[in-house]
Amino acid sequence: MSRQPLRDALAAATERLRAAGVGSPRADAEQLAAHLLGVARTRLALVPLIEPAMLEAYRTMIDQRAKRIPLQYITGITSMGSVDIEVGPGVFVPRPETELLLAWTLAFLEARSVHGATVLDLCTGSGALALAVAHARPDVGVHAVELDPRALAWARRNADHRSQAGDTPITLTTGNVCDPGLLPELARSVDVIVANPPYIPAGAELEPEVAEYDPPQALFAGAEGLDVIAGMAPNLRRWLRVDGGLAIEHDDSNGAGVAALLAEDGAFVDITEHLDLAGKPRYVTARRAAD
Ligand SMILES: C[S@@+](CC[C@H](N)C(=O)[O-])C[C@H]1O[C@@H](n2cnc3c(N)ncnc32)[C@H](O)[C@@H]1O
């Protein structure tokens, strides 16, 4: 078999993915090709021909994606901020909207000029948020909590890679973020809490990539999707120092619900609802009031 034009392979792959119901067929076809060929997606046009062995490997990847296996499970990698994060079976794939929590956290730290601050990432999954903060702010002490041992193994692996690459090591803890006895040593000492907890209301209809591959405990949180957020609220109050900030991602149906939970608690001020890039309610921020 001779070399083939890459643009023909991309066109065929795009059609295959479209027929399989993949939401962004061209983007996925390009991302998989870029990953396989080791070039940036924007430079694919500079690769006119593809070798037969590469074409074979590309078709295998496209077959997997057509079965609605998440793109990041196929490549084994995603990113958060400026760091690469390895993902695979057993761990939630970080989503682009969570970059907003990272940006908010970094801006909060910057605005406060807190050097040597403490940041706590609740429900860390692959460790994405915690590791992105540690990379961007080497002066910050980052703690992260995860309940699921399979997810925690991915977080440990990513944390090891990042510390080997020179980032400040993070502290990973196995635990339930709703446990009132969790991390007593952090009481009143955390400058920023960031959390992307499970928040989908039970019974919600999901794409196959999510329903069949993301771990259920990473997704669902009771009838309204608020069980974990409500359960961890007393801990947020316990861990945050006065004036410390928090950012919680939530289901697009729950902006007002999360804001109300924090308001009811009475320990938080500046409670603000934020939209994501699609204009949907996506995260709430607040500040710990004085007692
Ligand atoms: C939506 S995923 C988010 C993972 C990561 N923060 C991210 O943005 O990619 C939620 C994570 O919370 C974990 N989790 C669920 N309930 C928990 C609990 N009560 N305590 C600690 N972790 C929990 C899940 O195992 C999952 O890894």
The ligand as a Gaussian input file, in Angstrom:
#p B3LYP/6-31G(d) Opt

LIG

0 1
 C      -16.728000      15.491000      38.506000
 S      -15.326000      14.572000      39.049000
 C      -14.133000      15.898000      39.049000
 C      -12.713000      15.481000      39.061000
 C      -11.723000      16.658000      38.912000
 N      -11.893000      17.636000      39.980000
 C      -11.874000      17.330000      37.572000
 O      -12.347000      18.461000      37.502000
 O      -11.534000      16.693000      36.558000
 C      -15.722000      14.348000      40.777000
 C      -14.719000      13.517000      41.578000
 O      -15.163000      13.495000      42.935000
 C      -14.967000      12.215000      43.506000
 N      -15.906000      12.112000      44.633000
 C      -17.234000      11.831000      44.584000
 N      -17.778000      11.914000      45.809000
 C      -16.770000      12.265000      46.654000
 C      -16.709000      12.517000      48.039000
 N      -17.816000      12.450000      48.816000
 N      -15.521000      12.832000      48.598000
 C      -14.404000      12.920000      47.822000
 N      -14.398000      12.702000      46.487000
 C      -15.574000      12.383000      45.908000
 C      -15.222000      11.283000      42.346000
 O      -14.636000      10.020000      42.575000
 C      -14.602000      12.056000      41.177000
 O      -13.257000      11.717000      41.016000

